[in-house]
């Protein structure tokens, strides 16, 4: 929805007078965090007198987001025999193919209310790892022409991740990236128009994910390493508008056209390590073989081949990486007796056809064909005993449900 539309009644009236729950039902395209952010911004403007106080909206008032195509009048007799004339309207809800501009707003900064819950006492520290969320939305239309958003990420898995983060409160959270899919900037020819005006909600969802992690675990170190999908912003910029490369707004210290800036991650204190291909976060080298966290550049259709290649290339470090969406694990013992582990972690995206891939497809109605990919929804909790010894705990999320340390985490609720 365009920014200018919030200035108009009845939308501004709803935003100011209604609660978040009612607004979510009225505007299903927006996440809860987005609505809260917009409500906060416009409420401040109204209270400061920058915008006139909007009238209270009429309950049951119809919402028309389409283009007005025609109007006509009809006459009907009432129960007393009197003629009443009413004006009716017809609206077109389909996207205008001549308007290819993206109505884009950067992610709205979330208001963080840090938890006061203390971290449980335990031996050593914990590192929560996840990746390949592929956050994006297909904009689809129902049989009545009303649009809705279908996520390519797994909301159930992201919910499990935030629940475990809130309960365990690990000292470090590492995202091995591909957080936002950015299918809009893909190098392959599009097979449908479903990624139409979907960048804003995707970046907002990524921001809201980090905001939740930060609110539930306020003193944790949040780290993300660069990935091939993240760099699609800069690659598309260099193809279409290279003069904007590196452009930074006054008062800011990060380029405007970048994943980090568009997702508005600076206020959430996310340590983003850029430079895909070489971007790594290395943990624990001060007391033994360290762990290399990275997104990864290699893939293979042969099970276990990626993990074996990482073992050959990194004989003195553990490796935890993503990119392949399928779980792989290899262990080896060095001549010094150190046990090293190499993991390709599964994904936190949808695994049933919504993510564009070699096996995905769109039907003639522009909707993703449901097909189960050979991918696994997973996250990892690493126990770091700060003496070179680690426990790598892989947590499977099956049909939205995960179990860890005797607790059930249900992402479907």
Steps between C-alpha positions, in 0.01 A plus 500: 500500500641839399612739770262766365204272564553519878428873479152431366182411689396241591848340516657760730191487722531125537875524566448755778181370666518120460712257700774286343288183486220668305753666267664165427164358396431805282845513339623138472783602262686657793679320782421589858832683533436709190156606621638590844771708337261688271254555784779647713625733223159637404375525859802718579427721198135539608585572866755765395242669279695426180197310366134586578314269737326239279133417558412169660439242222156353449475136607446265210613759244615326180865517401582562135868472409438444128467746212154652445384392151137619481205632703124469444173569672221258585148578628298280734167536678510477878234336718295820493500519121748787480777494235858509632799561274840350592837545326702180448866466401718240329866454593786321325734331755751371248850656489548759226752346254603848382606600850822311568627734772542346843312685773778457749548608857803393706430281800342689789715499813349275765454618857699267722381413849784282632408206717593516867525122525842383621708251307502153655827390662688237299847371428655684207318715245259440214496594131168487313542449124245518218488612140349488152170652607443625141250757626272616217135504401300402193223753439209282391133565426198301611196429284350836597809690387612584855876478545681320783861415583635144504839474679796314355654477848379261769314705760482185715879454502565869566258476791691202643827692464366799694344276765826314565691829500259639760519195727871413474634853449824397326790741529549503122255468209652434157293531183678333206289719272284487189263670742308679222450307176481806270341301219409837348869539410565141383704440185251257349202612293186523718237230447216707648424848635458378859793705635311824448557772762631252754841645590372719783321224695801269453749750644255584778467130592879468520515806724221369722678164535814669631293732717339199669840334553635821652198564725508146643879487531614863543868444581570231240744551215299489173717414199422441131742405222445608140343271238422471131136612536593795720740634235220505241426859607844626397518282186165630378611854583817461292297370206228766511634808683876474575520870589315422824753239614633590843260796537459577871241733649625793711545402862524128422802276464371221273405508128130557438459229237612204709321221682630623837365851448169408334422255781585777749729280710729767645260587783484133599880480536545220247863433410474443125817357341487594132691367200335179382749235401747605765269609781553288813451524873764299687426411861724354773846499341647631825456164676525236228370423151248772427164476324464662159146624435425590139231473239702291255559514125501135393210261448471140390224254418710222657402453867784596735724641226482860624592412859789282380629786285486737797696245705770483232524879470494573875710230673555708816152646564143395553259628231128581521352627176175522302412556134398142415174479703578131572674363808851355470752408770855369500742452791875436499776474760831678448846356577492711817182327617263791436155398378374734227145525369366627168132579454279621222195608695146471366272793433235716664307559176191335354584153366185436297550693179460868593873578468621539139736210431595246235205282602238772562230603254209740460166390357306686229317697770828642632508294820788280627458129438524306826792257489705372794866595456771278648581774751496495880377773734771524765689716743798426721593570861871475572626461856836674535691393811774760429781244502482384138219251566162542332173313483323552166126445553299486178131578561255377238174684443254245364156626397559813706596322823842462666624341822805614695610420856169344594288788372263513207503806275192530281535746215145439380341690789 
